[in-house]
Amino acid sequence: MGVDIIIKIAAVGILTAVVGQILKHTGKDEIAMLTTLAGLVVALMMVLDMISSLFETVKTMFNL
């Protein structure tokens, strides 16, 4: 669970950056911004899933 999630988030970031740069060079700045926001949302959803798992683990540990 440690390294694989970091690699997934990095892959989303790299893919988003590449697509954003391609769209900016073609003159589609609005779509580039939407692509960047979509990449950010995907990465945040990955992180939120991990935080949810952390809270469930803490809840189980302390029998709450």
N, C-alpha and C positions, 0 to 999 in steps of 0.2 A: 504494500500500500504506500510505501514511502516514495520511491524513486519513480514509479510508473505514473503517478498523478502529476509529478513535476514535469515529466516528459510530455504528458498529454497537454498540460497548460502551456508549455513552451511551444508545442506544435500548433496549437490554436493561435497563439500570439504571432508566430512566424507566418503562418498562412494568412492571417488577417492583415499583417503588415505588407506582405507581397501583393495581395489582392488590392489593398488600399492604394499602394503606390502605382499599380497598373491603371487603376481607375482614375487616379489623379492625373496621370500623364495623358490619358485619353480625353481629359476635360470633363469628367463626370464626378465633380467634387461632392455633390449631394449623395450620390450612391456610395462613394468612398467613405463618407462619414457614417452612413447607415451600416455599411459593412463593418467598420471599426466598432460601432456600438453593438452590433450583433456578436462580434467576437468577444467583447467585454462581457456581455450577458452570459454567453456560454461559459466563459472562465469563472464568472461569479457563481453560476449554478453548480459548477464542479466544487468550488470552495464551500458553498453553502451545504452541499451534500456531506462533505467531510465534517463540517462543524456540527451538523445534525447528528452524525454518527458519534462524534465526541460527546455531545450532551447525553445521548442515550447510554453510552458507556459509563459516564459519571453517574447517571441516574441509577444504573444497575449496580455499580460499585457501592453506593451508599444506601441502597434499598429504598429509594424515594418513590 
